């Protein structure tokens, strides 16, 4: 379960995918399989969440890693490069961006 904390020393990665309603579920299936079979088993992986907008034109992926280097190692792996080529065929574009948590606000 993702935990968002300003004090957490984790690497946050938010990836947005631009899709069509016709390819949204296919890409979601591909991402779910990638996390279940490969990404979640990699050193430094902490958690991830997938989000889909109502129009099924965007998928947002929020992931957390122990270190920036852990995420970069996964990106550079031959397995992930192969998967990213498949993912690229199912969307117009995608972009992983590394972030630091600037602040957190809770309700209640």
Secondary structure as UniProt FT lines:
FT   TURN            6..7
FT   STRAND          11..18
FT   HELIX           21..37
FT   HELIX           39..41
FT   TURN            43..44
FT   STRAND          45..52
FT   TURN            54..55
FT   STRAND          58..65
FT   HELIX           68..76
FT   HELIX           78..89
FT   STRAND          93..99
//
